[in-house]
Amino acid sequence: MILADFQACTGIDNIAEAITLLELNNWDLVAAINGVMPQENGILQSEVSQANIYGPHNQAATAEAAVAPPATSSSSSSPPSSSSAFCPVLPSRHIVERQPRMLNFRVEYRQRTVEVVVEEGSAVGEIKHILETELQVPISQMQLKGWKSGDVSDVTVLRSLHLPKNNSLYVLTPDIAPTASTSQNSVLQESLNQNFLLVISHREAQRDYNLNFPGSRTIQEVKRNVSDLTNIPVRHQQWEGWPAAASDDSMTLAASGISYPCHHLSVCRRSSPVNNTEVNMFEQCADVHMVSDSEGDDFEDASEFGVDESEMFGMGSSTGCRKAALMPENSENESDALLHFTAEFSTRYGECHPVFFIGTLEAASQEAFYGKARDRKLLAIYLHNDESVLSNVFCSQMMCADSIVAYLSQNFITWAWDVTKEANKARLLTICTRHFGSVVAQTIRTYKTDQFPLLLIVMGKRTSNEVLNVIQGNTTVDELMMRLMGAMEIFSAQQQEDIKDEDEREAREMVKREQDEAYQLSLEADRKKREAQEREQAEQLRLQQIQKEADDEKEAIRLSLEHALPPEPAEEGGEPISKLRIRTPSGEFLVRRFLGSTKLQVLFDFVASKGYPWDDFKLLTTFPRRNITQLDPASSLLEAKLFPQETLFLEAKE
C-alpha cells in the first residue's frame, strides 16, 4: 500500500527505484515524498520569495519551476550566473558522507598480480592478510617489498607512510620453492586478469571493431556483445578465426587459446534461403548523422523493415542505418557498460573525445573529490540519449571539439552514462539518489528527451557534493567553454581554501609527529640513563658484597688467631719475660709481654689479631733498623734479640 501511494504521489513508475527511495527513508511515506518532491529544499533563494508572493495556490507551480531546466540561448556569450544555472546545494538529509581515502596496491608475486584496495587508516598487516587469502602464502613466510621508505612492520599504519593513491609492491617467499603446478596456475590466473584486444571484422558491413575484453569474459558473452554491434543474433552468427580449442562458448578467453594481446576474428550472418537484401541495407552503417525535419519523410517506410524510426539517421543519402546502442541494456556491472560506451562512442564520433572514467560513479567521485587537495578535480557527468535530435550535434561538435576535450581532460573527471534505454535510466536515477540525493535524481527526471544530452558539473565539498551546473544539449562550443570555465573559477576558489586547510593540517600533524619523536627520544634517553644507573648500583652492590665477604674472612682469621694466642705471662715469673711496644701506622701503641722463648710466629699472630696481617705489613726495629718479618718465624724472641724489652713499629708493605 505504501509503495502504491508513493508511486501515485510521485509519478515514479519504476518499482525498483521507488523501493530504493522508500528504503532510504525507512519506508516513511511522507519523508520519501518530501525527499523526491523538492518543495522548499529544492527551491532556489530567488524562487522562495516568488513562491511567497504568489501565495499557496501557486506554490506547486513555483516548486515545479525550481527543478525545471533553464532555457539557454544559443547566442549567449557570457557565462551564466549561479542563479540562472542549476546550482542546487543538496539538503542536509541528502549529504553524501566523505568516504575514507582508499589506497590501491598492485602486488606482484612470481607470475601473479593481485589488486588490493584498503583504507588509508589500515595497517600493513591487513594487506598481508588479504594476500594470504589470495596467494595461499602464510604471513610468516611472506616478505612484502617495494615500500619507498624501506621495510616496514606489520603494525605500521599506511597513513604514516604518506603514500600516493596507486602503489606497486611485490612479495618475496625465499622459504617457498616454486612448483610446476603453481607456475601453471599463476599463468592461468595472469591470463584471466589480462585484457585481450579482439579485432572483429564484420564482412557484410566491411567494417572492423576493436574491442577490449578481460580474459575472464566467456566466448558467449563476446558473441552477445557483437550481436549488439552488428544486429546479428548469436544463433545466426558465423565466425572465422576462433582456435580449435575454443569449442565451448562457456569457455573463457584466457582458456580458449586466442593470441595475446591481439587476436583477429571475422563474423557474418549465416546464409539462409530468405532474401536478406533489405536487412543488410540497415546493417551497413557508416557515419551517424542527424535527421532533419525535411528528411523525416525519407524513412516513412522504415517500420516495414522492423527498424525503429528513432534509430534511423541520414544526411545527403536516402539510405539509412541502424545505430548500435552506446550502452547495452542490463549490463552486469558499470565498468563493462562504460567500456562498451567508450568503444561505441569512438566508433561513432572518432578517437578525439574526452577520456571517460571506466568504473562506478562512486569510484569516479573518490578519484575527483577525495585525494590530496592539489589533485582534486571537478566531476563532469555526461548523460546521453540517442532519441534526442541534439545528441549527434552535441557529441560531434561540442564533446569532440579539441578545446573542450583538452579542457575536460585537464580539469575534470568525466563519467558517462546512456539513458536511452529505460532500464539504464532507472539504474542511473538509483545511483544518483544513492550518491547525490533524490533532488538531483528528480531534477534529471524532469528533463524531457529532446533536452538531452546533459552535462552535470559536480564539485566535492567538505561535507557534501554540490551540483554547480546542468548544461543542456542546445548550446554552442563557446557557451559550453564559458560555463565550464565559470564552474572552474568557483572550484579553484574552493580548492585554494582546501589546500590552505590541508597545509595547515599537515603542518600541525608534522609538529605533532616531531613532538612525538622528541618525546620518544626523551623516553629512550631516560630509559638508557636509568639502565646505566641500575647497572652501576648493581656493580657497587657486587663490590660491596665482595668486600664484605673479604672483611668477614679477615675478621674470622683475626678471631681465630686471637683465640690461638698463648696467655700473656705475669711480670714476676721464673722464666725470662720480654716486653714489647709496637707502634701502629695510626700512632697507637700495642703493648704485651711475651716469654723469651716465644717464637716470632706468635708475635706475628698477635700483630695480625690486631688487624695487621704480616702479609700486608712488616715489623721493624727502631735502631738499628731491622725487618723482623724477614726472620725465621720459628726462632725465639731471645734469638731475635728482642729481650728484655724492645720498641717496634708497623709499616705497610709496598
Secondary structure, DSSP 8 states (H G I E B T S, - for coil): -HHHHHHHHH----HHHHHHHHHHTTT-HHHHHHHHS-HHHHS-HHHHHHHHHH-GGGHHHHHHHHHS-----TT--S---TTTS------GGG-------EEEEEEEETTEEEEEEEETT-BHHHHHHHHHHHH---GGG-EEE--TT----TT-BGGGGT--SEEEEEEE-TTS---HHHHHHHHHHHHHHSEEEEEEEETTTTEEEEEEEETTSBHHHHHHHHHHHH---GGGEEEE---TT---TTSBTTTTT--SSEEEEEEEE---SS--HHHHHHH---S-----GGGGGGGTTGGGGT--GGGB--SS-S---B---SS-TT-SSHHHHHHHHHHHHHHHH-S-S--B--S-HHHHHHHHHSS-GGG--EEEEEEE-TTSTTHHHIIIIIIT-HHHHHHHHHHEEEEEEE-SSHHHHHHHHHHHHHHH-HHHHHHHHHS-GGG--EEEEEEE-SSSEEEEEEE-SS--HHHHHHHHHHHHHHHHHHHHHHHHHHHHHHHHHHHHHHHHHHHHHHHHHHHHHHHHHHHHHHHHHHHHHHHHHHHHHHHHHHHHHHHHS-----SS-SS-EEEEEEE-TTS-EEEEEEETT-BHHHHHHHHHHTT--TTTEEEEESSS--BGGGS-TTSBTTTTT--SEEEEEEEE--
